[in-house]
Amino acid sequence: GLEYGEDTLEIHTDAIKPGEHVLIHDDVLATGGTAAAVCALVEELGGVVVQCNFIMELGFLKGANKLKVPIASLLNY
């Protein structure tokens, strides 16, 4: 669920092997819902999320608070 509706994320069950380290890359970190969902999918398959990287972070929305891993952003607003 999102603040403005619902959406679905999917991943192939063989996309990540148990114990595999994963970097997640996305364009924008806003509320953190999508990135948190992707982290959950990776962890569900046994992967270990090492870091999330974004081109831009909308810091005033505090999406980074939903993530339990280090994040890096090129731009912060």
N, C-alpha and C positions, 0 to 999 in steps of 0.2 A: 504494500500500500504506500501511496505517496500522499503528500499534502493536497494534491489536486486531482487524485484519481488512483487508478491501479495500473500496473504493468507487469510484464513477465520477463525474467531472464532465464536463459537455458544454457547448459554446457554439456558437451558429449561426456559420457561417463568414462571414456578412455583418454580424455584430453590431458589429464594430470595423473601422474603415478604417485602412490603414497610416499611421503617423505620428500617429494620434489619441491625445491624452492621456487617461488613465483614472484615476479614483479608485475604489478598491475599499473597500466597506463591508461589515462583518460584525458579528455580535453578540459573539462571544467569540474571543479569540486564546489558544489553549492551546499545543499543541505546534508549531503553525505549518504543519502539513502541508496543510491545506485552502487557506489563504491563499497558500502557495507554489505550489500547483497552479493556482490561479486566475491568479496572476501569470504563470505559464508559458503558460497558454492565451492570455492577452491578448498576450503577447510573440510567441507563435507566429503570431498573426494580424497582427503588425506594429504593435501598439499599444505605447504607452509608459506604464508604470505610474508615476504620479507619487507616490502615497501610498496606504497602507492605513489605514483607520480602523476602530476597534472600540469597542463600548460598554464591554466589560470585557476586561482582559488578566490572565491568570494568569501573572504574571512568573516565578514559581518554576519553571515548565516551560520557560522560555527559548525560546519559539516565535519571538520577534522575531529571534533569531539566524539563522533560516532565510530571512528576508526581506532583500532587497537594496535596499529602498526605505525612506524615512521612515515611521514609524507614529505614530498618535495614538490614545490610549485615554482614555475618560472616567473609568474606574475601574481601579485596579491592585490586585491581591491577590497 
